Amino acid sequence: MPLLCDLCAGDPQCVKRCPEGAIQYLHPDKIDRGYREFHVARIAWGREVSP
């Protein structure tokens, strides 16, 4: 599930330390609406969807 967090000021230690690689940091300026909607749908349905 997408989560917005502003506790790291752009240097996310959680991403660096996640042993499973399950957390990503994407700069807000680099994410467009289509990208967000695609990944929300993928996560919500628990399977791959067509972009």
Helices and strands as residue ranges (DSSP letters): H 13-17, G 28-30, H 33-45
